[in-house]
Amino acid sequence: VGKRAVAGALPAADNWRDMSGQWDTPQGPPMDGLNRLGRDPLTGLQNEHLFRAQFPEEFALARTRETNGALLAVKLDNILEINRTHGRTGGDEALRALAYVIANYRGAEGRESHVVFKVGGPILGYYIPQCTDVQARQVAEDLHRLVIDSEQYIERLTVSIGVANLYEFFLEEGTREELALRVLQAAFYRLSLAEQQGTNTICDSSAVGAETTATRPRVLLVEPEAQSMLLLVRALEAADLTVDVREDGEGAMAYIQATPPALIICEALAPRISGFTIRERLRTNALWNAIPFILVSHKKSEDLIRKAVENDIRHFFQKPISLLEVVGLVTNITRKTSR
Amino acid sequence: VSRLQAPQIIFLTAVALDLAVSIWFVARQLVRRRRETRRRRLRDAATRLVEETTAPVTGLSRADIRRVRRHLPMFLQECARMTDAVGLSDAQKQALQGFLAGLRTDVRLIRSLHSTDRLARARAAALLPLVPTRAARVALIDALERERSRSVKLFMAAALAEVGEAFAIPTMIDSLAGEPLRYQRGLWGLLSGFGEDLAALLPMLTTRREKEIQLMLIHFGAHYLSPELYRYLASRVDDPDQDISHEAFRVLCGAYPSFLNHARYLRHDDFFIRSLAAEALGNIPTTRSLSLLLEHLDDMLIRRSLVLGIMHILRAGSQHFRPVMMRFLNEQRERPRAVLSEVLAGYVDYLMEKLGSDDAQIVGQVLSEIVRQGRAQEIINFLNRNTDAGIQRRGVALLQNLMEDDPPLRQQLTRYLSPAILAAVGLEPLGAPAAPPRRAEHPNLPLLYAFLGLGAAFIPAACLVLAVVAPQLAPIVAGGGLLRRFLGNFNAVFTIYAGLLNGIYLLLLGFSIAGVHRQASQGDFLRLGFLFQENVLPSISLICPAFNEEASIVESVSSLLNLRYPDYEVIVVNDGSKDHTLERLVRYFGLERTDLFVHRYLNTQEIRGIYANRRYPELLVVDKANGGKADSLNAGINVARKEYFAGMDADSMLERDALLNLTGLFLFSDEEVVAAGGNILPVNGCTVSHGSLVSTRIPRRPLARFQTIEYIRAFMAGRVGWATIKTLLIISGAFGVFHRRRVVNAHGYMTRSEHYMKDTVGEDMELVVRLTRGLQEEHIPYSVQYAYNANCWTEIPERFSMLNRQRDRWQRGLLDIMTFHARMIMNPRYGRTGFIGFTYFLLFEVLGPWFEAEGYVTLAVSFALGSIGVPLFLLLFTATVLMGMLTSTVSMIIAEHRREYFPLRDKLLLLLYAFLENFGFRQLMSLLRVRGFLRTMARVGGWGAMERRGLGSGQKPSSK
């Protein structure tokens, strides 16, 4: 259904705004008339070239009107993973699915003036004229959630998003072309920051990004009696890692969904959702599945070991865990993955 | 103080006490907070101590060290907790040990090893591994040699195992002599942990002839593989002592499966060995194994194992089916045919599908033969489940062929096939479904009349006689007639009664406080690392009967599967639900029907099937015909494989550590624990997510709030107190743990299919009474435990009609037990349970409600006539309201000993309700019980048709 729907939603019309058939609004959007140039063959979206040619004028218009606009760079996170497992066609399909989800979002009422376009690789651009920075952030959040919830593709898709607001550049020196380029660059820079934060997230400030590039890998500890693991937490922190603690499986799942950590240390008998169930749920998603998962517990029976192996769990330590061993292992793994 | 003022003084004292206790109840939060801060600081200090490995002492400030010195026990506890989850490096261990030795901790702990208090000795043993100095190790070995109490011995042995003191092995082995299996098993695990060190002693140990040592070595053989142990095990199989030979062979089968000479063991003299060998062969699915098993088909003693073994081989590969089917069709002798038909009947699903294949002819013959062997039920069940039209068509054709000259089969089909398939077969369905059988309760009517007479008539009569014979004694305001004197007498007796009842409760509370303190300090030094070692805690089967629970069953079971306990299984018993309880479970957990063999230790309604999934090895679902909660529990006991079982309600929710807290107590009991219970608390006001509590609040409805007070009082004060004086007789059906073998020997829960051929609604209490009665008659030392912090949260009735029904059931159950076990009342032969427990129940629970109800009426009349004086009124108020308040408040204080259940606002509300309940609720409860009594008698009289309600919630706090 997904593929056909994409093709149907993007007919080979010559207007770049016609994706949902709402391009001929009476007022006419600010960028009207730029419709003769190319379209991305894969997704049917307007291509980056067309957008770039037109964007400086849009920027100048916004600056004179003093109305903010925002540019979003949206990148499909697990494209490498998908290409590896499903081949190139799988990757293309995933991209089409992403384009469909975003174009569909844009097609809703009140978003006629928004522009979706294709940048090189697995990246899409999304331009919102006349919005506040809060609204821009909201759009980014919406897109992020919509993609995760979408069932267009066999695997769960996630995106990282970089957001650049036009007003940030209103006071800067330079020609409209230079400034417009800088907006584009900012959006892409923030996209790369979002990816560095562990992908599947949104970044709308270069300053925050500058901090996060320097931050240490995050380790999630799921442990109902965190005080008993105080020693481990301190030792991990001493080894240049950030440790976040969640006391039950529910909190852990919420945490992982919001910001996937670099590594998870989980008590097998975690309250509400057990360590095994957490792992089972993480396996349904390529990105989460890749997070190294270490299980610890006082209970380590043959049955549980068998279950751990079935669930592809990296290590299963019986408590009392050896501090040296676990800290060493964790630093080794995180060093490898952060490189 | 003149005599006239006495009532006033008593009244004022009671008011003052009430106020003081209430303030203490509310203010305790502050004290607890200070304790928590201190604990956190000490924990922090412990962490810093080991972090700074180079200069340990400089890591702590002076204030820290002062604090540590002052609260050394708490500091040690925190150190123990720290090392329980995270093992230290050698340098860190040395730092910690050095610091503690500097405080002379080891010396203090060694001194405690000689204490006269068992608990102090156990605690010292549990903490000594923190400072394993030479002196400490030697002292531990010495102490283990001297120690008498086996519970303390276990702690000492565990400490020695933890520090890996190989010199202690001989002492530990010697300590096994004469101890019960429970202790021996605990030590087996600890000793196996020594591995090489224990193996080095094998040359000496293998020549020892003591049974305890042989069993220990056999267990060691399962963990430590060596040629020497293999030879030892093989030699033990021929030991004349069956315990030893069976255990040795079991270990051999598990640890050295392919080294066995199965052909030889299949001809062994002992049928147990033969049957184990047959089952073990099933794990080696080769043609040779199959032919070996087929050779022994006429060995009837091991029939069941043969069936299991062959079924196992069949499951491993379909190529084995053909030889088995051919043998079945060609076999002439009756017995082997029966065995093979049982085997093949277990694979009806597979065979029915094969009915359309090339082998159709043979398979058809096999299926027909299976039906002729009387196993049509399997095919019926399959067809009822099946959704494939082709298979149904072929199955129907098969049955039609067979039923032509087989009227009993036709009858069976009519009864059990689902209507659609029945129509396809061409049979008429039966008319209305047979009515479910009536509950068979047989109360003892004469005794009930005796109770009625005693309860309703004795005291009024006595008061009347007293009013006539000794008019001067009547406490009345001004001289009056006979009626006034009678009323006065009655009010006085009522006051004494209420005072006595509340006095008993306060006394119990005293015991409770002692019990709870002891339990709390026991819990303080039980560490998970120790509890999770093999065999330290008993294994438990959680049996969870479910009747029409489709809405919540999946969540309940998921939550039960996520308890923190070393070794347990969950057995859900679907009691013939009319909804999709079974289907929900099967779908969610991906269950499959298995061929698990069920012992018929107890007679129950028919078990239709057992479902399991290898991915959830700890879950079993039993599907059985409807028979009520007790019957379901009995079926669960038949399936259970663990040492203990826990009876549950499907709609109750266990706290994560409930089992751990409950069985943790077993470690401190020198007698065998046969039963143990935990708290039942109302879940009505709480927030629940994923089957566990998020926040605890009191219920919103007043009726439920009154019950909350009642529950807290009955459980915390009542049962902890009763357990402390070893007289506990009630364990709630919503959460109780029982020794499985003992219960089986006592004929399980009381149902009409079992030994006593009668039903009872109070099956939970009845079981405890019967269990303890039997043990006392056989003079076996036992104990019944109660954990104040093992919690089970359950829905309590919020509507009056449901409450009414619940109380009716409780009263009926109680009367049933009191009449059935009437022999125990005041009988010194039954020790405290008979003399104290039963007397209490008779006086205050059976007869009491009558008297209370009469008392309230008398009181009302006295007020109306204005015949009650101020002194009597004050005394009455003190005895009922003030003492009742005191009981409730102290109970709540006990309940919150280590943990806060409810926020401050809720606590204040509870206090208010504890006051209000004296004006209406208590009276109402007395009346409900009187009504229950009357309805019980009426039912015996034959006019109250009993409606069948399936599984009711069986929890029951001893009221008052």
Interface residues (C-beta under 8 A of the other chain):
Chain A: P224 E225 Q227 S228 M229 L230 L231 L232 R234 A235 A238 D248 G249 E250 L269 A270 P271 R272 I273 S274 H298 K299 S301 D303 K307 E310 K319 P320 I321 S322 L323 L324
Chain B: R40 R43 D44 T47 V50 E51 R81 M82 T83 D84 A85 V86 G87 L88 S89 Q92 L528 G529 L531 F532 L561 N562 L563 R564 Y565 P566 D567 R615 P617 E618 R656 S689 H690 G691 S692
